[in-house]
Amino acid sequence: MASQEKDENLKYKRSYIESQKTQSATKTKSPKNNIGAEKKPKIDGEPSFFERWETSRFWLIRAIFVVVRSVWMVVMVIGGFIVWLISLLFI
């Protein structure tokens, strides 16, 4: 019984995948569809600006990163506290 359900699910998945392939093949052939093409997502292997400063080999860059991150955290905590106080006024 379970093997029959698996076989049916695989059949539906395969047909769905094949239909998606044919739709994507027809979309890419026409140049009109490329006008609204999505931007490429960021590559996972490339480190972000934040990660590069955090793991920099230069101690001065890492020190600036720690100071800026600490100041940002303090500002966010104070801002969150102020928002919390304001929300208490409107209860």
N, C-alpha and C positions, 0 to 999 in steps of 0.2 A: 504494500500500500504506500509506504513512504517512498520507495524507489519510483513508483508511478508518478507521485506528486513532484518529485525532483525532476523527472524527465519532462513533465509538462511545463514546469517553471523554466527549465533550460530552453525549451522550445520557444516560449514567449520572450525570454531575454534575448535569444539569438535573433528572433524576428525584429525585435525593437532595435537592437544594435545595427542590424542590416538596414533598417529603414532610416536610422539616423545617419548612417554612412552615405546612403544615396541622397538624402536631403542636403547634407553638407557638401557633397560633390557637386550638386547642381547649383548651390549657392555660390561656391567659389568660382565657378566658370564665368558668371556674369560680372562685369566691372562695376555695374551700378550698386551691387551689394557691398562692395568694399568701401564705399564712402562712409558708412556708419560703423566701420569695423572697430571692435573693442581694442583698447590698448593692451599691450603685453603685460602680464603680471610680473612682479619683481622676482628675479631669480633667487631661489633659496640659498644658493651658495655664496651670494654676494652680501657681505656684512653691511648693516645699516650705519648711518652716521653716528647714532648713539652707541652702537657696539664698537665702532672703530675708535671713538674717543675713550671708551671704557677700557679697552684692551690695548691702548697705544703703547709703543715701546718707550716713548719719551715720558719721563716722570712729570714734567711740567704740564703736559697735556692731560695726563691722568689726574693731577692735582686740580687743575681748572675744572675738569669734569666733576670731580667730587664736590667742589665748592658750589658750582652751579646747580648740581643735583640737590644738594642740601638746602640751598636757598629756595629752590623751586618747591621742595617738600614743605618747608616752613610756610611759604606763601600759600600753598594749597591747604594746609591744615588750618591756618588762620582764616582763609576764605571759607572753608567748610564750616568752621565754628560760627562765623558771622552769618552765613546762610541758615544754619541751624537756629541761631537766635532769632532771626527774622521770621523763620517759619513758626516759631513758638508764639510770636505776636499775633499771627493770623489764625490761631486755633480757636 
